[in-house]
């Protein structure tokens, strides 16, 4: 009998794939948080330090672009992971 505790073994690829899926599920949450940041910025009525509308629109666009890029990268990584699993014969 072994001295090791009974811990289920996950293959490295399976573990990485699950963590990648967990990360993909967090992307909309991170996007919503980043899109809500402009709501915290001071308005012109509040006085000094206000943010121009054009800067807010650029920020929103860059967040959207970042989400698209990360979504594409995650899709590529999932496709690569699927190809590796098929190559091993599952």
RACOR-V673117 format. One record per pair of residues at least 12 apart in sequence whose ideal C-beta (glycine too) atoms are under 8 Angstrom apart, sorted by the first residue. I is the first residue (numbers start at 1). J is the second residue. Records with the same first field share a line. If there is no record, write none. Layout:
I->J ; J
This chain:
13->81 ; 84 ; 85 ; 88
16->81
17->78 ; 81 ; 85
20->74 ; 77 ; 78 ; 81
21->78
23->74
24->71 ; 74 ; 78
27->67 ; 70 ; 71 ; 74
31->63 ; 67
34->63 ; 66
35->60 ; 63
37->59
38->51 ; 56 ; 59 ; 60
41->56
